[in-house]
Amino acid sequence: MDLYSLLVRFEHTTVYLALLVFFAWYPIGTSLMWIVTALIYWLRRETGDHSAFYALDRPPPVSVLIPAYNEQANIADTLAGVLKLDYPDFEVVVVDDCSTDGTLAAILPFVRDGRVRLVRKHLNEGKAMALNDALPLTRGDVILVMDADAVPNPDALKFLVPHFRSPRVAAVTGNPRVANRDSFLAKLQAIEFTSIISLLKRAQRIWGRILTMSGVVGAFRRDALLDVGGYRPEMATEDIDLTWRLQLQHWDVRYEPRAIMWMRVPQSLAGLWRQRRRWALGLSQVLVRYGRTALRWRHRRLWPVLAEALLSVAWAYDYVILTGIWVGSYMVGYPPVGASPIPNFWGMIIGTVCLLQLLTGVLLDRKYDRGLGRYYIVAVFYPLLYWILMAIITVCTAPKGLFVNRQKTRVTQWKPIRE
């Protein structure tokens, strides 16, 4: 049977119809669900007067822990910003993971004047081990872990720390905002972090569990970190892994949109590709290692997060498979069933719902990021560029996560240089 006949036959099967239905309805259904549940969170937590919740009679001591590797371009600005935090009792601890550039020289002036403590490693072991090595040397009841190229708003701790009044709270993740918006890709990421990541965290808090803390800004209860054994260096993304382990131990993980952290994102396609490959690998590792445990009844509050994560991976494969079938069909001269080179009814519906989700995120976050609205014009490129890129990355990278339970060597990486 030739390729033409094979494609014609397959495109009239129930399997192909199922692929088409899932491809069309998954982004529509999830977008509408995220919009509705994020708006519920916004009504509950971001409207009205919540000043009583954020008032602290006895602020606990906080340790700001900053792991760094080859961050000479950013670390001085980061430390200057951290030292402006408006909080009565905090220390700053930097871990230099055997940097080979001028990172150490940039840190030392802050150490000499007594405002910063330095933990200097002589063997590069990755971010997870840097955090594990420094954790016993901190004094705070709450540990704020942040990236070495980010700068917090001065009031960030005032919004993060009050959540720890509840003894069930293990961690609170803040609201990362894109600081470097010079390139087209950076502008797209500014929209993404607003309309996909921040909006999704709002939605997940209504579900009861979240997929991941943001590695760039996360406050942890010291006892909770010790309870789950700290960070695991064999995992590609320490933040996703730690979030799941905390929640599987029935700790509560929250999201605080008022705690703003200004971060730097990749400016080039190569830098973005490396970052997202690491994210995709980290998620697949977590699903393989903890997915079966999460299915137990006592972990049922994780089920919506688990289901959404699995379906997102399945949709990426569906996207790539259907695209391959459609390309093959056009190559042999057979217009594929359910596809058109010109956006048709379903394509317009999917695109419209996606843009509505992006707009909702912009509207919810614009009070935290005043200049955000001007970048919405690039949102039209998100489903065109990002969906294709993320689908390819997921398909190429996710299978590597199958081997995580046999992984013995260090995997956890540092963030790619901001190219």
N, C-alpha and C positions, 0 to 999 in steps of 0.2 A: 504494500500500500504506500503510495507516494505521500509527500508532506501535505499537498493540497487536500487530498481525500481525508487524511488523518485529522486535519484541522476542521474541515467541514463536519465530519462525524462527531468530533469531541464537542464542538460548539453547540450541538443540539442534545447534549446529555444533561442529566440532572446535576451532575457534579459541576459542570460549567455554570449552570443556572445558580447554584448555591454560591459559587465564587463571586458571581456578579451581584447577587443580593447582599452578601456580606460586604463587598467592596463599596456598595452604594449606601447601605443603611448604617454601617458601623460609625463613620464620622458624623453622620447626621444625629443619630441617637445619642452618642457620647457628648457631642457639643451641646445639645439641648439639655442633657442631664447636668453637665458641668455649669452651664449658665444658671439654671434654676437653683441648684444647691449652693453655688457661690453667692447668689443674691440672697439666699436665706442666711448664710453666714454674715454677709454684709449688714443685713437688717438687724441681726442679733448683736454683732460685735463691733460694728463700725458706725452705727448711727446712735444718736442719743448721748447722754452724759455718762461716761465710764470713769470719771476721775477718782471715784472712791476705790475702784478696783486697783488702780495704779498707785495709790497712796501707800507708802511703806513707813511704818513706825520704827522698825529696826532693820534697816537694810543689811543683808548678810554680806560678808566679804566676797569679792569676786576676783578671780584670776583670769586675765585676758591672755590666752595662750596662742602664740603665733608661730607656726612652723614655717621655715624658710629654706629655700634652696635656689641659689643663683637669682636673687631678686634685687640686685644692686640698683636697678633703675627705679624701683618702687618702694623699697623698705623704709627709707627715710620719711617719705610722705605718709606712709602707713602709720609709722610710730608717732609722727607729729599729730596725725588725726586721732589716734587712739588716746593720746595723752590729753586731749581736749574733752574726753568723756565727762559728762556732768553726773558724777556719782561719788558718794562720800568715801567709799572704801574699796579700792581696787588696786591690783598690781598688774604689771605687764611683764610677761615672760616670753622671750624669743628663743626658738630652737633653731640653730644653724646646723643644717644637716650636711656638713662638710662641703660648703659651697666652694666653687672654683673661680668665682669672679670677685667683685668688690663688695659683696654683701656684708661680710664681717666688718670691713672698714666703715661701712655706712651705719652699722649698728653701734659700734663702740662709743661714739660721742654721747649717745643716750645712756649707755651703761656707765660711763665715767661720771656723769652728773647725778647718778643715783636714781634716775626715773625708770630705768628698765633693767631687768635681770636677764642674763644671757646663759643659755645652755648650749655649749659648743660640742658637737659630735666630731669624732675623728674618723668615722666610718659611715659612708653614705648607705643608709638602709631604707630610705623611702619615708613617706609622710606618716604612715601608720606607726612605725617604730619610733619616729621622732616624737610623736604625741605620747606614746606609751612611756618613753624614757623620761619625758619632762613632767608628766602628770604627778608623780610622787613628790616633786619638788615645789609644787604650788601649794598655796595656803587657803584658797577660796573654797567656800561651800558650793559656790556656783562657778563653773568653768566656761568662759566664753571662748570658743575655738573659732578663729577666723583666718582668712588667707592673708599672705604677706603682700599682696598687691591691692588690697581693699581698704576703704576708709569708712568708719561708721559715722552716722549722725551723732552729735554730742549726747542726745537724749536716748540712745539705743538701749542702754542698760535699764533706764527707768521704765521702759516698756517690756523688756524681757524678764527681769527679775521677779516682779510681782506674781507671775504665774507659779513660782515655786512655793508659794504659800500652801498650795495643795500638795499633800504628801505623796500623791500618786504621780505627779508630774516629774518625768525624768529629763525632758529636753524641750526646748522651745526654739524653733527656727525663725529667723527674721525674714525681711523682705529685700532680696538683692536687687539693686538697680544698676543699669549699665552706665558707666562713667565715660568711657571712650567711645564716642559715636561718630568717628570720622569717616568710616567706610560704609558702603551699602550694607555689607554683611553685619556690621555692628548695629546699624539702625534696625535691621531685621531682628537681631537678638534683643534689642530693647523692647520691641513689640512682643517677642516670644516670652521673655521673662515676665512680662506683665500679663499677657493674655493666655498663656499656656501654663507656665509654672506657678505664678502667684494665684491665678484664678483656680487652678486645679487644687492647690493646697487649701484654699477656702472650701472648695467642694468636698475634699476628703475629710476635713474636720467635721463636716456635717455627717459623713458616713461613720466617723468614729476613729479612723486610723488614717495615717498618711503614708505615701509611698517612700518618701525620703526627706531627711533634713537637707537643707542647703549647706554644702560643705564650706561655703564662703562665710556663713554666719550661723552659728548654732551655740546656744547656751545649754549646759548640761549640769545636772545635779551630780556632785562628785560621787556620792554613794551609789547612784545608778550606774555610772561608768564602771565603778569597781565591781558592782553586782554582775555585770555581763562580761567582765574580764577585759575591758578596754577595747582597743582597736585590733583588728586582725590583718596582718600584713599580706596574707595570701590573696586577699580580695582586691579587685581592681579599683573599686570605689568604696573607700572606708565609710562614707556618709550613708549610702544606701544600706550597706551591711549592718552598721550600728543601729540604724533606725528600726530595721526588722528585728534584730535581736532584743532591743529594748521592748518593743511591742509584744514579742512572743513571750517575754517575761512579765507581761501585763502592766508594764509601765505606760504612762500616758505621754504622748508626744504632741506638741501643739504648734500652731502657726501664729505669729504676731506680725501683722502687716505694718504696724507703726514703727517697728524696729528696722530702720533703713540702713543698708550697707551698700556703699558705692564700690562697684567692682570693675575690673577690666576683663574684656572678653577678646577672643581671637579676632583679628582684623582680616586675616587671609583665609582662603578656602582650605589650604593645607592645615593651618592651625585648628580650624573648626573641625575638619575631618578627624584629626588625632583626638581632639577632646571628645567628640561624640562617639568615636570608637570605644574609648575608655568607658564612657557612660553606658553604652550598649552592652559591653562585656560585663560591667559591674552588675547591671540589672539581670542579665541572664545567669550569672553566678548565684545571685541571691535567689532567683526563682528555682534553680536546680537544688541548692542547698537547703532552703527553708520551705519550698512550696508544699511538700508533703506534710510537714509539721503544721503548716498554716491551715491545712484542710480539716484539722481536728475541731470538734465542736467547741471546745473551750477557746479557740482562736477565731470564732465565727465573725468577730468584728473586723477581721482582716480580709474576709472573703471578698467584699467589693473591690478592695485595692488589688488583691491577687487576681481576680477575674479581669479587671481592667488592664492590668499589666500583661497577662497572657493574651488577651484579645488584641492588644496593641501590637504584640509581636506577630500574632497570626495575621493581622491585617497587613503588616509590612510584607510578609511572604505572599499574601494574596495579591497585593499591589504589583510586586515584581513578576509573579507568575502570569497574571493577566496581561501586563505590559509586554512580556515576552511573546505571549500568544497573539496579541494584536499586531505586534511588529512582524511576526512571522506570517500572519494572514495577509497583511498588506504586501509583503514581499512576494508572495505567490499569486497575488492578484485577486484575493478573496476578501471583500469587506467584512470585517469581523462582526459577529452578533453582539450588540450592546456596546459598541465603541464607535467613536467618530472623531476624526481629526479636528473638527469644529465643535466647541462646547455645545452639548445638547441639553435637553431639559434636566436630566439628572445631574449632569456636570454643573449646570447653573445653580441647581438647588444645593448641592454639596458646597460649592464655592460661596454661596450666599450665607449659609449657616456658619461656615468657617469664619467669614468676615464679621458676622454678628457676634460670634464668640470673641474674636479679637477686639471688637469695639466695646463689648462689655468689660473686658479686662482693662482697657484703656480708661474707661469711665470710672471704674472702681479705684484705680491706682493714680489717677491724675492729681489728687490732692497730696500725694506723697512725692510725685515727680511732675513738677509744674510744666515742664517743656515736652511732656510725653505725646500730647495730642498731635503735634506737628509731624510725627513719624508714622502716623496711621496711614498716610498715603502710600507707604511701601508695603502695607499689609497685603495688598492684592497679590504680591509675589510670594507670600508665605506658602499657600498650598501648591503653587507651581514649582518653586525651588526647594523648599524645606521638606515637603512630603517625599519628593523624589530622593533627595539626599539622605534623609533619615531612614527611608525604606531600604535603600541599598546598604547603608551602614549596618542596619539591624540584621539583614539577611547574611551579610558577610561575616559579622562578628558574633552573633548570638550563639552559634554552635560551639564556639570555644568555651563558653560557660559550662558546657556539659562535663568538662574535665576538672572542674573546680575542686571536687571532693578528693581528687588524686593529686592536687597541686601541693607541692611541698616547698617550692622556692618562692622568693619574694616576688609579688606581682604589683602591689600598690605603687602607683606612679605619682610623680609630681605633675602639676598642671603644665600643659605646653606653654612655651614662651609666647607672649602675646604679640604675634606677628601681624 
